[in-house]
């Protein structure tokens, strides 16, 4: 049985998205995995979801920090503004190539960020992040 009915991956690197999708499915994390290559595409999905009850609301997002157009932190700000208007809570795991202490510290300031994993995503590190989510 999967932990979540829906997870979302937002990463501009196609290979990283494929690897995350594989980890999510093989570790029985989610029934459905939505994959977006930009944060703006993902925000568009949330805007559509507001008027279309048939779209699935993700319970967890695996989010890259460094992306073109809109970075992960800008996405989190917009997402959290959207969530204030709903009863939904979405957990976020930052998946990033950034090992900068200031990025990790900034991520920790967001209440819904429950993990920070640096790329490349290794199976054991991913499993640890999933265990944190379960708690």
N, CA, C and O atoms as CSV, one atom per row, in Angstrom:
chain,resi,resn,atom,element,x,y,z
A,1,UNK,N,N,0.841,-1.189,0.000
A,1,UNK,CA,C,0.000,0.000,0.000
A,1,UNK,C,C,0.881,1.246,0.000
A,1,UNK,O,O,1.855,1.322,0.749
A,2,UNK,N,N,0.542,2.212,-0.832
A,2,UNK,CA,C,1.322,3.430,-0.942
A,2,UNK,C,C,1.035,4.398,0.206
A,2,UNK,O,O,-0.040,4.375,0.805
A,3,UNK,N,N,2.011,5.238,0.493
A,3,UNK,CA,C,1.895,6.202,1.581
A,3,UNK,C,C,0.932,7.324,1.204
A,3,UNK,O,O,0.121,7.755,2.023
A,4,UNK,N,N,1.027,7.799,-0.053
A,4,UNK,CA,C,0.210,8.913,-0.523
A,4,UNK,C,C,-0.583,8.506,-1.758
A,4,UNK,O,O,-0.188,7.606,-2.499
A,5,UNK,N,N,-1.694,9.176,-1.962
A,5,UNK,CA,C,-2.426,8.941,-3.208
A,5,UNK,C,C,-1.772,9.695,-4.357
A,5,UNK,O,O,-1.835,9.252,-5.504
A,6,UNK,N,N,-1.138,10.842,-4.060
A,6,UNK,CA,C,-0.519,11.625,-5.130
A,6,UNK,C,C,0.725,12.353,-4.648
A,6,UNK,O,O,0.727,12.976,-3.587
A,7,UNK,N,N,1.781,12.264,-5.444
A,7,UNK,CA,C,3.018,13.007,-5.211
A,7,UNK,C,C,3.298,13.842,-6.451
A,7,UNK,O,O,2.829,13.517,-7.541
A,8,UNK,N,N,4.056,14.912,-6.288
A,8,UNK,CA,C,4.429,15.772,-7.401
A,8,UNK,C,C,5.944,15.942,-7.411
A,8,UNK,O,O,6.567,16.113,-6.363
A,9,UNK,N,N,6.522,15.893,-8.597
A,9,UNK,CA,C,7.945,16.160,-8.797
A,9,UNK,C,C,8.058,17.414,-9.652
A,9,UNK,O,O,7.439,17.509,-10.712
A,10,UNK,N,N,8.853,18.376,-9.186
A,10,UNK,CA,C,9.100,19.588,-9.967
A,10,UNK,C,C,10.609,19.730,-10.109
A,10,UNK,O,O,11.309,20.055,-9.149
A,11,UNK,N,N,11.097,19.485,-11.313
A,11,UNK,CA,C,12.536,19.515,-11.576
A,11,UNK,C,C,12.753,19.762,-13.060
A,11,UNK,O,O,12.142,19.102,-13.899
A,12,UNK,N,N,13.621,20.711,-13.384
A,12,UNK,CA,C,13.879,21.036,-14.790
A,12,UNK,C,C,14.818,20.041,-15.468
A,12,UNK,O,O,14.973,20.074,-16.688
A,13,UNK,N,N,15.443,19.162,-14.695
A,13,UNK,CA,C,16.340,18.157,-15.254
A,13,UNK,C,C,15.550,16.864,-15.489
A,13,UNK,O,O,15.108,16.207,-14.546
A,14,UNK,N,N,15.386,16.521,-16.762
A,14,UNK,CA,C,14.566,15.360,-17.117
A,14,UNK,C,C,15.070,14.082,-16.477
A,14,UNK,O,O,14.272,13.289,-15.977
A,15,UNK,N,N,16.368,13.864,-16.481
A,15,UNK,CA,C,16.923,12.640,-15.907
A,15,UNK,C,C,16.640,12.555,-14.410
A,15,UNK,O,O,16.287,11.490,-13.904
A,16,UNK,N,N,16.793,13.667,-13.704
A,16,UNK,CA,C,16.495,13.680,-12.271
A,16,UNK,C,C,15.014,13.385,-12.016
A,16,UNK,O,O,14.676,12.679,-11.066
A,17,UNK,N,N,14.137,13.921,-12.859
A,17,UNK,CA,C,12.702,13.647,-12.722
A,17,UNK,C,C,12.400,12.173,-12.929
A,17,UNK,O,O,11.590,11.591,-12.207
A,18,UNK,N,N,13.054,11.568,-13.918
A,18,UNK,CA,C,12.846,10.139,-14.191
A,18,UNK,C,C,13.311,9.305,-13.001
A,18,UNK,O,O,12.629,8.363,-12.597
A,19,UNK,N,N,14.465,9.648,-12.442
A,19,UNK,CA,C,14.998,8.915,-11.288
A,19,UNK,C,C,14.048,9.050,-10.090
A,19,UNK,O,O,13.756,8.061,-9.417
A,20,UNK,N,N,13.573,10.256,-9.827
A,20,UNK,CA,C,12.642,10.463,-8.707
A,20,UNK,C,C,11.337,9.707,-8.920
A,20,UNK,O,O,10.820,9.079,-7.996
A,21,UNK,N,N,10.811,9.766,-10.128
A,21,UNK,CA,C,9.590,9.035,-10.449
A,21,UNK,C,C,9.795,7.536,-10.192
A,21,UNK,O,O,8.924,6.869,-9.635
A,22,UNK,N,N,10.937,7.030,-10.598
A,22,UNK,CA,C,11.280,5.614,-10.378
A,22,UNK,C,C,11.336,5.295,-8.879
A,22,UNK,O,O,10.758,4.306,-8.430
A,23,UNK,N,N,12.037,6.140,-8.109
A,23,UNK,CA,C,12.127,5.930,-6.654
A,23,UNK,C,C,10.745,5.949,-6.007
A,23,UNK,O,O,10.444,5.121,-5.147
A,24,UNK,N,N,9.909,6.898,-6.424
A,24,UNK,CA,C,8.577,7.024,-5.828
A,24,UNK,C,C,7.722,5.795,-6.092
A,24,UNK,O,O,7.004,5.324,-5.210
A,25,UNK,N,N,7.803,5.286,-7.299
A,25,UNK,CA,C,7.000,4.117,-7.655
A,25,UNK,C,C,7.562,2.837,-7.042
A,25,UNK,O,O,6.803,2.002,-6.550
A,26,UNK,N,N,8.876,2.675,-7.066
A,26,UNK,CA,C,9.486,1.450,-6.527
A,26,UNK,C,C,9.419,1.361,-5.012
A,26,UNK,O,O,9.438,0.266,-4.448
A,27,UNK,N,N,9.342,2.506,-4.354
A,27,UNK,CA,C,9.254,2.518,-2.888
A,27,UNK,C,C,7.823,2.665,-2.401
A,27,UNK,O,O,7.583,2.932,-1.224
A,28,UNK,N,N,6.877,2.489,-3.308
A,28,UNK,CA,C,5.453,2.559,-2.977
A,28,UNK,C,C,5.105,3.815,-2.187
A,28,UNK,O,O,4.445,3.759,-1.149
A,29,UNK,N,N,5.566,4.945,-2.707
A,29,UNK,CA,C,5.304,6.214,-2.042
A,29,UNK,C,C,3.957,6.794,-2.461
A,29,UNK,O,O,3.228,7.328,-1.625
A,30,UNK,N,N,3.615,6.693,-3.766
A,30,UNK,CA,C,2.389,7.327,-4.241
A,30,UNK,C,C,1.719,6.514,-5.345
A,30,UNK,O,O,2.381,5.868,-6.157
A,31,UNK,N,N,0.399,6.563,-5.350
A,31,UNK,CA,C,-0.368,5.924,-6.414
A,31,UNK,C,C,-0.163,6.656,-7.738
A,31,UNK,O,O,0.007,6.037,-8.789
A,32,UNK,N,N,-0.182,7.988,-7.663
A,32,UNK,CA,C,-0.032,8.834,-8.844
A,32,UNK,C,C,1.160,9.755,-8.634
A,32,UNK,O,O,1.346,10.297,-7.545
A,33,UNK,N,N,1.972,9.935,-9.678
A,33,UNK,CA,C,3.097,10.863,-9.622
A,33,UNK,C,C,2.924,11.871,-10.758
A,33,UNK,O,O,2.925,11.508,-11.934
A,34,UNK,N,N,2.775,13.139,-10.386
A,34,UNK,CA,C,2.695,14.223,-11.357
A,34,UNK,C,C,4.088,14.807,-11.525
A,34,UNK,O,O,4.756,15.096,-10.532
A,35,UNK,N,N,4.538,14.985,-12.758
A,35,UNK,CA,C,5.884,15.490,-13.010
A,35,UNK,C,C,5.788,16.771,-13.838
A,35,UNK,O,O,5.144,16.806,-14.886
A,36,UNK,N,N,6.444,17.820,-13.345
A,36,UNK,CA,C,6.494,19.101,-14.044
A,36,UNK,C,C,7.950,19.536,-14.181
A,36,UNK,O,O,8.753,19.350,-13.267
A,37,UNK,N,N,8.280,20.116,-15.330
A,37,UNK,CA,C,9.659,20.536,-15.572
A,37,UNK,C,C,9.924,21.974,-15.149
A,37,UNK,O,O,11.075,22.409,-15.125
A,38,UNK,N,N,8.868,22.718,-14.813
A,38,UNK,CA,C,9.056,24.077,-14.298
A,38,UNK,C,C,8.080,24.326,-13.148
A,38,UNK,O,O,7.022,23.706,-13.050
A,39,UNK,N,N,8.476,25.249,-12.295
A,39,UNK,CA,C,7.608,25.630,-11.181
A,39,UNK,C,C,6.361,26.351,-11.679
A,39,UNK,O,O,5.290,26.217,-11.087
A,40,UNK,N,N,6.491,27.115,-12.761
A,40,UNK,CA,C,5.323,27.821,-13.293
A,40,UNK,C,C,4.278,26.842,-13.824
A,40,UNK,O,O,3.079,27.080,-13.680
A,41,UNK,N,N,4.721,25.741,-14.439
A,41,UNK,CA,C,3.776,24.709,-14.891
A,41,UNK,C,C,3.037,24.105,-13.693
A,41,UNK,O,O,1.828,23.880,-13.744
A,42,UNK,N,N,3.774,23.852,-12.630
A,42,UNK,CA,C,3.159,23.275,-11.428
A,42,UNK,C,C,2.148,24.237,-10.812
A,42,UNK,O,O,1.075,23.815,-10.383
A,43,UNK,N,N,2.482,25.524,-10.764
A,43,UNK,CA,C,1.529,26.508,-10.226
A,43,UNK,C,C,0.276,26.585,-11.097
A,43,UNK,O,O,-0.828,26.761,-10.583
A,44,UNK,N,N,0.441,26.458,-12.392
A,44,UNK,CA,C,-0.721,26.433,-13.291
A,44,UNK,C,C,-1.629,25.262,-12.946
A,44,UNK,O,O,-2.853,25.385,-12.975
A,45,UNK,N,N,-1.025,24.131,-12.623
A,45,UNK,CA,C,-1.804,22.960,-12.221
A,45,UNK,C,C,-2.645,23.285,-10.980
A,45,UNK,O,O,-3.826,22.944,-10.921
A,46,UNK,N,N,-2.031,23.946,-9.991
A,46,UNK,CA,C,-2.766,24.289,-8.764
A,46,UNK,C,C,-3.892,25.268,-9.058
A,46,UNK,O,O,-4.966,25.170,-8.464
A,47,UNK,N,N,-3.660,26.215,-9.971
A,47,UNK,CA,C,-4.726,27.154,-10.341
A,47,UNK,C,C,-5.888,26.407,-10.997
A,47,UNK,O,O,-7.052,26.695,-10.718
A,48,UNK,N,N,-5.568,25.446,-11.870
A,48,UNK,CA,C,-6.616,24.644,-12.507
A,48,UNK,C,C,-7.346,23.799,-11.466
A,48,UNK,O,O,-8.565,23.636,-11.528
A,49,UNK,N,N,-6.593,23.267,-10.517
A,49,UNK,CA,C,-7.175,22.424,-9.469
A,49,UNK,C,C,-8.219,23.200,-8.675
A,49,UNK,O,O,-9.211,22.621,-8.234
A,50,UNK,N,N,-8.013,24.485,-8.489
A,50,UNK,CA,C,-8.941,25.310,-7.722
A,50,UNK,C,C,-10.346,25.304,-8.339
A,50,UNK,O,O,-11.339,25.462,-7.630
A,51,UNK,N,N,-10.423,25.120,-9.666
A,51,UNK,CA,C,-11.737,25.128,-10.325
A,51,UNK,C,C,-12.135,23.773,-10.910
A,51,UNK,O,O,-13.201,23.646,-11.513
A,52,UNK,N,N,-11.284,22.767,-10.735
A,52,UNK,CA,C,-11.573,21.442,-11.302
A,52,UNK,C,C,-11.349,20.372,-10.235
A,52,UNK,O,O,-10.214,19.979,-9.966
A,53,UNK,N,N,-12.430,19.911,-9.640
A,53,UNK,CA,C,-12.338,18.930,-8.560
A,53,UNK,C,C,-11.844,17.566,-9.033
A,53,UNK,O,O,-11.479,16.724,-8.212
A,54,UNK,N,N,-11.828,17.339,-10.345
A,54,UNK,CA,C,-11.346,16.060,-10.870
A,54,UNK,C,C,-9.824,15.945,-10.839
A,54,UNK,O,O,-9.284,14.841,-10.906
A,55,UNK,N,N,-9.134,17.072,-10.738
A,55,UNK,CA,C,-7.675,17.025,-10.637
A,55,UNK,C,C,-7.276,16.625,-9.227
A,55,UNK,O,O,-7.906,17.033,-8.251
A,56,UNK,N,N,-6.232,15.829,-9.130
A,56,UNK,CA,C,-5.779,15.306,-7.844
A,56,UNK,C,C,-4.853,16.314,-7.167
A,56,UNK,O,O,-3.987,16.904,-7.812
A,57,UNK,N,N,-5.042,16.503,-5.872
A,57,UNK,CA,C,-4.179,17.382,-5.093
A,57,UNK,C,C,-3.036,16.552,-4.516
A,57,UNK,O,O,-3.278,15.589,-3.789
A,58,UNK,N,N,-1.792,16.916,-4.834
A,58,UNK,CA,C,-0.675,16.148,-4.262
A,58,UNK,C,C,-0.579,16.357,-2.751
A,58,UNK,O,O,-0.912,17.419,-2.224
A,59,UNK,N,N,-0.120,15.321,-2.086
A,59,UNK,CA,C,0.077,15.411,-0.638
A,59,UNK,C,C,1.535,15.693,-0.297
A,59,UNK,O,O,1.857,16.119,0.812
A,60,UNK,N,N,2.411,15.449,-1.270
A,60,UNK,CA,C,3.834,15.701,-1.077
A,60,UNK,C,C,4.429,16.153,-2.407
A,60,UNK,O,O,4.056,15.666,-3.474
A,61,UNK,N,N,5.369,17.101,-2.315
A,61,UNK,CA,C,6.064,17.617,-3.498
A,61,UNK,C,C,7.566,17.421,-3.303
A,61,UNK,O,O,8.118,17.729,-2.246
A,62,UNK,N,N,8.206,16.907,-4.334
A,62,UNK,CA,C,9.662,16.801,-4.381
A,62,UNK,C,C,10.133,17.910,-5.311
A,62,UNK,O,O,9.894,17.865,-6.518
A,63,UNK,N,N,10.805,18.907,-4.738
A,63,UNK,CA,C,11.031,20.186,-5.398
A,63,UNK,C,C,12.505,20.523,-5.545
A,63,UNK,O,O,13.256,20.526,-4.569
A,64,UNK,N,N,12.908,20.808,-6.779
A,64,UNK,CA,C,14.260,21.292,-7.057
A,64,UNK,C,C,14.324,22.777,-6.672
A,64,UNK,O,O,13.321,23.485,-6.761
A,65,UNK,N,N,15.483,23.239,-6.251
A,65,UNK,CA,C,15.637,24.658,-5.914
A,65,UNK,C,C,16.007,25.477,-7.148
A,65,UNK,O,O,15.355,26.474,-7.456
A,66,UNK,N,N,17.047,25.056,-7.845
A,66,UNK,CA,C,17.589,25.852,-8.946
A,66,UNK,C,C,16.930,25.490,-10.267
A,66,UNK,O,O,17.266,24.489,-10.901
A,67,UNK,N,N,15.972,26.339,-10.667
A,67,UNK,CA,C,15.258,26.143,-11.928
A,67,UNK,C,C,15.113,27.491,-12.622
A,67,UNK,O,O,15.113,28.533,-11.967
A,68,UNK,N,N,14.988,27.473,-13.952
A,68,UNK,CA,C,14.778,28.735,-14.676
A,68,UNK,C,C,13.376,29.285,-14.432
A,68,UNK,O,O,12.506,28.560,-13.951
A,69,UNK,N,N,13.154,30.519,-14.748
A,69,UNK,CA,C,11.871,31.228,-14.616
A,69,UNK,C,C,11.490,31.467,-13.171
A,69,UNK,O,O,11.314,32.613,-12.760
A,70,UNK,N,N,11.359,30.408,-12.396
A,70,UNK,CA,C,10.962,30.513,-10.997
A,70,UNK,C,C,11.708,29.441,-10.213
A,70,UNK,O,O,11.613,28.256,-10.533
A,71,UNK,N,N,12.452,29.856,-9.184
A,71,UNK,CA,C,13.193,28.856,-8.410
A,71,UNK,C,C,12.284,28.196,-7.364
A,71,UNK,O,O,11.128,28.583,-7.194
A,72,UNK,N,N,12.822,27.217,-6.688
A,72,UNK,CA,C,12.035,26.460,-5.722
A,72,UNK,C,C,11.492,27.296,-4.577
A,72,UNK,O,O,10.375,27.068,-4.114
A,73,UNK,N,N,12.273,28.261,-4.119
A,73,UNK,CA,C,11.812,29.104,-3.012
A,73,UNK,C,C,10.680,30.029,-3.460
A,73,UNK,O,O,9.725,30.251,-2.715
A,74,UNK,N,N,10.785,30.559,-4.658
A,74,UNK,CA,C,9.699,31.390,-5.197
A,74,UNK,C,C,8.428,30.549,-5.355
A,74,UNK,O,O,7.322,31.014,-5.081
A,75,UNK,N,N,8.608,29.310,-5.801
A,75,UNK,CA,C,7.465,28.402,-5.912
A,75,UNK,C,C,6.832,28.168,-4.546
A,75,UNK,O,O,5.610,28.224,-4.410
A,76,UNK,N,N,7.652,27.909,-3.539
A,76,UNK,CA,C,7.116,27.669,-2.190
A,76,UNK,C,C,6.309,28.860,-1.683
A,76,UNK,O,O,5.254,28.686,-1.073
A,77,UNK,N,N,6.805,30.064,-1.933
A,77,UNK,CA,C,6.062,31.261,-1.509
A,77,UNK,C,C,4.690,31.304,-2.184
A,77,UNK,O,O,3.681,31.556,-1.526
A,78,UNK,N,N,4.655,31.059,-3.489
A,78,UNK,CA,C,3.385,31.069,-4.224
A,78,UNK,C,C,2.478,29.924,-3.786
A,78,UNK,O,O,1.272,30.109,-3.619
A,79,UNK,N,N,3.058,28.750,-3.601
A,79,UNK,CA,C,2.280,27.606,-3.142
A,79,UNK,C,C,1.653,27.886,-1.788
A,79,UNK,O,O,0.468,27.625,-1.586
A,80,UNK,N,N,2.428,28.409,-0.872
A,80,UNK,CA,C,1.913,28.667,0.476
A,80,UNK,C,C,0.823,29.739,0.463
A,80,UNK,O,O,-0.114,29.670,1.258
A,81,UNK,N,N,0.930,30.730,-0.430
A,81,UNK,CA,C,-0.148,31.709,-0.589
A,81,UNK,C,C,-1.424,31.007,-1.049
A,81,UNK,O,O,-2.514,31.294,-0.556
A,82,UNK,N,N,-1.273,30.083,-1.998
A,82,UNK,CA,C,-2.411,29.315,-2.493
A,82,UNK,C,C,-3.011,28.450,-1.388
A,82,UNK,O,O,-4.233,28.374,-1.253
A,83,UNK,N,N,-2.168,27.804,-0.604
A,83,UNK,CA,C,-2.650,26.895,0.445
A,83,UNK,C,C,-3.391,27.633,1.552
A,83,UNK,O,O,-4.237,27.047,2.228
A,84,UNK,N,N,-3.081,28.909,1.744
A,84,UNK,CA,C,-3.806,29.694,2.749
A,84,UNK,C,C,-5.296,29.792,2.409
A,84,UNK,O,O,-6.135,29.975,3.290
A,85,UNK,N,N,-5.609,29.667,1.114
A,85,UNK,CA,C,-6.994,29.777,0.654
A,85,UNK,C,C,-7.721,28.432,0.666
A,85,UNK,O,O,-8.910,28.364,0.354
A,86,UNK,N,N,-7.014,27.373,1.021
A,86,UNK,CA,C,-7.599,26.032,1.005
A,86,UNK,C,C,-7.393,25.365,2.364
A,86,UNK,O,O,-6.736,25.912,3.250
A,87,UNK,N,N,-7.956,24.204,2.503
A,87,UNK,CA,C,-7.756,23.413,3.724
A,87,UNK,C,C,-6.646,22.392,3.548
A,87,UNK,O,O,-6.462,21.522,4.399
A,88,UNK,N,N,-5.914,22.488,2.466
A,88,UNK,CA,C,-4.893,21.490,2.157
A,88,UNK,C,C,-3.555,21.818,2.806
A,88,UNK,O,O,-3.178,22.980,2.954
A,89,UNK,N,N,-2.859,20.770,3.183
A,89,UNK,CA,C,-1.472,20.894,3.646
A,89,UNK,C,C,-0.657,19.971,2.753
A,89,UNK,O,O,-0.995,18.799,2.587
A,90,UNK,N,N,0.409,20.498,2.185
A,90,UNK,CA,C,1.260,19.715,1.302
A,90,UNK,C,C,2.675,19.717,1.864
A,90,UNK,O,O,3.262,20.773,2.105
A,91,UNK,N,N,3.210,18.525,2.067
A,91,UNK,CA,C,4.581,18.383,2.533
A,91,UNK,C,C,5.530,18.589,1.353
A,91,UNK,O,O,5.190,18.278,0.211
A,92,UNK,N,N,6.716,19.113,1.636
A,92,UNK,CA,C,7.696,19.377,0.580
A,92,UNK,C,C,9.047,18.806,0.983
A,92,UNK,O,O,9.518,18.999,2.104
A,93,UNK,N,N,9.658,18.096,0.035
A,93,UNK,CA,C,11.033,17.631,0.187
A,93,UNK,C,C,11.847,18.338,-0.888
A,93,UNK,O,O,11.572,18.198,-2.079
A,94,UNK,N,N,12.846,19.095,-0.462
A,94,UNK,CA,C,13.715,19.775,-1.411
A,94,UNK,C,C,14.710,18.751,-1.962
A,94,UNK,O,O,15.398,18.065,-1.205
A,95,UNK,N,N,14.774,18.661,-3.276
A,95,UNK,CA,C,15.712,17.767,-3.957
A,95,UNK,C,C,16.579,18.672,-4.815
A,95,UNK,O,O,16.088,19.243,-5.789
A,96,UNK,N,N,17.855,18.818,-4.480
A,96,UNK,CA,C,18.641,19.850,-5.138
A,96,UNK,C,C,20.120,19.503,-5.257
A,96,UNK,O,O,20.653,18.700,-4.492
A,97,UNK,N,N,20.751,20.113,-6.211
A,97,UNK,CA,C,22.201,19.957,-6.356
A,97,UNK,C,C,22.934,20.939,-5.448
A,97,UNK,O,O,24.160,20.897,-5.347
A,98,UNK,N,N,22.195,21.811,-4.797
A,98,UNK,CA,C,22.794,22.827,-3.934
A,98,UNK,C,C,23.106,22.249,-2.548
A,98,UNK,O,O,22.218,21.775,-1.839
A,99,UNK,N,N,24.382,22.304,-2.189
A,99,UNK,CA,C,24.744,21.924,-0.826
A,99,UNK,C,C,25.157,23.159,-0.021
A,99,UNK,O,O,25.859,23.058,0.985
A,100,UNK,N,N,24.704,24.322,-0.489
A,100,UNK,CA,C,25.002,25.568,0.209
A,100,UNK,C,C,24.255,25.617,1.539
A,100,UNK,O,O,23.043,25.404,1.576
A,101,UNK,N,N,24.964,25.896,2.628
A,101,UNK,CA,C,24.306,25.961,3.937
A,101,UNK,C,C,23.158,26.971,3.971
A,101,UNK,O,O,22.151,26.741,4.641
A,102,UNK,N,N,23.304,28.091,3.249
A,102,UNK,CA,C,22.240,29.103,3.268
A,102,UNK,C,C,20.967,28.612,2.579
A,102,UNK,O,O,19.869,29.016,2.961
A,103,UNK,N,N,21.096,27.744,1.564
A,103,UNK,CA,C,19.899,27.173,0.932
A,103,UNK,C,C,19.189,26.228,1.892
A,103,UNK,O,O,17.963,26.247,2.002
A,104,UNK,N,N,19.955,25.414,2.574
A,104,UNK,CA,C,19.355,24.481,3.534
A,104,UNK,C,C,18.678,25.247,4.670
A,104,UNK,O,O,17.574,24.902,5.092
A,105,UNK,N,N,19.350,26.283,5.156
A,105,UNK,CA,C,18.785,27.094,6.238
A,105,UNK,C,C,17.493,27.778,5.782
A,105,UNK,O,O,16.517,27.830,6.530
A,106,UNK,N,N,17.491,28.298,4.559
A,106,UNK,CA,C,16.294,28.948,4.030
A,106,UNK,C,C,15.152,27.933,3.896
A,106,UNK,O,O,14.005,28.246,4.216
A,107,UNK,N,N,15.462,26.727,3.426
A,107,UNK,CA,C,14.443,25.683,3.279
A,107,UNK,C,C,13.822,25.344,4.629
A,107,UNK,O,O,12.617,25.107,4.712
A,108,UNK,N,N,14.625,25.318,5.677
A,108,UNK,CA,C,14.136,24.977,7.007
A,108,UNK,C,C,13.167,26.020,7.568
A,108,UNK,O,O,12.435,25.740,8.517
A,109,UNK,N,N,13.162,27.221,6.982
A,109,UNK,CA,C,12.258,28.269,7.455
A,109,UNK,C,C,10.814,28.038,7.007
A,109,UNK,O,O,9.886,28.649,7.536
A,110,UNK,N,N,10.636,27.158,6.036
A,110,UNK,CA,C,9.289,26.854,5.549
A,110,UNK,C,C,8.704,25.713,6.377
A,110,UNK,O,O,9.294,24.637,6.478
A,111,UNK,N,N,7.559,25.960,6.955
A,111,UNK,CA,C,6.915,24.985,7.837
A,111,UNK,C,C,6.632,23.654,7.143
A,111,UNK,O,O,6.724,22.597,7.767
A,112,UNK,N,N,6.292,23.700,5.867
A,112,UNK,CA,C,5.908,22.470,5.170
A,112,UNK,C,C,7.082,21.732,4.535
A,112,UNK,O,O,6.887,20.667,3.950
A,113,UNK,N,N,8.294,22.274,4.636
A,113,UNK,CA,C,9.475,21.558,4.138
A,113,UNK,C,C,9.910,20.558,5.205
A,113,UNK,O,O,10.279,20.933,6.318
A,114,UNK,N,N,9.857,19.270,4.840
A,114,UNK,CA,C,10.144,18.210,5.801
A,114,UNK,C,C,11.422,17.441,5.471
A,114,UNK,O,O,11.786,16.506,6.183
A,115,UNK,N,N,12.101,17.833,4.394
A,115,UNK,CA,C,13.334,17.148,4.032
A,115,UNK,C,C,14.141,17.946,3.034
A,115,UNK,O,O,13.612,18.793,2.314
A,116,UNK,N,N,15.443,17.659,3.002
A,116,UNK,CA,C,16.370,18.338,2.104
A,116,UNK,C,C,17.370,17.287,1.642
A,116,UNK,O,O,18.184,16.808,2.430
A,117,UNK,N,N,17.306,16.931,0.367
A,117,UNK,CA,C,18.144,15.871,-0.181
A,117,UNK,C,C,18.968,16.439,-1.328
A,117,UNK,O,O,18.431,17.085,-2.228
A,118,UNK,N,N,20.276,16.193,-1.291
A,118,UNK,CA,C,21.121,16.670,-2.380
A,118,UNK,C,C,21.260,15.601,-3.464
A,118,UNK,O,O,21.267,14.399,-3.199
A,119,UNK,N,N,21.368,16.097,-4.691
A,119,UNK,CA,C,21.534,15.223,-5.858
A,119,UNK,C,C,22.995,14.826,-5.972
A,119,UNK,O,O,23.870,15.567,-5.524
A,120,UNK,N,N,23.270,13.698,-6.550
A,120,UNK,CA,C,22.310,12.737,-7.087
A,120,UNK,C,C,21.588,12.019,-5.950
A,120,UNK,O,O,22.164,11.771,-4.891
A,121,UNK,N,N,20.329,11.693,-6.186
A,121,UNK,CA,C,19.498,11.062,-5.163
A,121,UNK,C,C,19.819,9.574,-5.107
A,121,UNK,O,O,19.490,8.816,-6.019
A,122,UNK,N,N,20.460,9.178,-4.033
A,122,UNK,CA,C,20.789,7.773,-3.816
A,122,UNK,C,C,19.623,7.084,-3.101
A,122,UNK,O,O,18.901,7.712,-2.326
A,123,UNK,N,N,19.451,5.821,-3.361
A,123,UNK,CA,C,18.312,5.071,-2.826
A,123,UNK,C,C,18.242,5.136,-1.305
A,123,UNK,O,O,17.154,5.303,-0.753
A,124,UNK,N,N,19.378,5.009,-0.608
A,124,UNK,CA,C,19.347,5.007,0.851
A,124,UNK,C,C,18.971,6.380,1.411
A,124,UNK,O,O,18.243,6.467,2.400
A,125,UNK,N,N,19.460,7.445,0.787
A,125,UNK,CA,C,19.128,8.800,1.234
A,125,UNK,C,C,17.651,9.089,0.963
A,125,UNK,O,O,16.969,9.714,1.775
A,126,UNK,N,N,17.173,8.627,-0.187
A,126,UNK,CA,C,15.764,8.801,-0.515
A,126,UNK,C,C,14.896,8.067,0.502
A,126,UNK,O,O,13.883,8.600,0.955
A,127,UNK,N,N,15.287,6.855,0.858
A,127,UNK,CA,C,14.522,6.073,1.846
A,127,UNK,C,C,14.467,6.776,3.191
A,127,UNK,O,O,13.437,6.749,3.864
A,128,UNK,N,N,15.575,7.411,3.590
A,128,UNK,CA,C,15.599,8.172,4.844
A,128,UNK,C,C,14.604,9.328,4.787
A,128,UNK,O,O,13.885,9.579,5.753
A,129,UNK,N,N,14.564,10.034,3.649
A,129,UNK,CA,C,13.637,11.151,3.497
A,129,UNK,C,C,12.187,10.667,3.582
A,129,UNK,O,O,11.342,11.334,4.179
A,130,UNK,N,N,11.907,9.526,2.992
A,130,UNK,CA,C,10.564,8.954,3.034
A,130,UNK,C,C,10.186,8.582,4.459
A,130,UNK,O,O,9.045,8.794,4.872
A,131,UNK,N,N,11.123,8.034,5.211
A,131,UNK,CA,C,10.850,7.689,6.612
A,131,UNK,C,C,10.497,8.924,7.425
A,131,UNK,O,O,9.631,8.861,8.298
A,132,UNK,N,N,11.163,10.061,7.147
A,132,UNK,CA,C,10.842,11.306,7.848
A,132,UNK,C,C,9.413,11.749,7.538
A,132,UNK,O,O,8.693,12.231,8.413
A,133,UNK,N,N,9.019,11.577,6.281
A,133,UNK,CA,C,7.680,11.971,5.865
A,133,UNK,C,C,6.622,11.150,6.587
A,133,UNK,O,O,5.579,11.679,6.971
A,134,UNK,N,N,6.880,9.883,6.771
A,134,UNK,CA,C,5.905,8.991,7.416
A,134,UNK,C,C,5.581,9.418,8.836
A,134,UNK,O,O,4.487,9.149,9.332
A,135,UNK,N,N,6.520,10.079,9.493
A,135,UNK,CA,C,6.345,10.438,10.915
A,135,UNK,C,C,5.483,11.619,11.110
A,135,UNK,O,O,5.250,12.032,12.245
